[in-house]
Amino acid sequence: EGPVAMGYVDADSAANGQALELMVRGKPLPAKVVALPFVPHRYKR
């Protein structure tokens, strides 16, 4: 596992499971489009 982030992408790149390359502080990092919630809830009501 690693860091979690949210961002905006073009509609043609928004398919679930789509691999992307993000520029973070000038460095390219791999990313993947996933459905929300991307972190499971750990509480019970």
ABEGO torsion letter per residue (X at the ends): XBBBBBBBBBAAAABBGBBBBBBBGGBBBBBBBBBOBABBBABBX
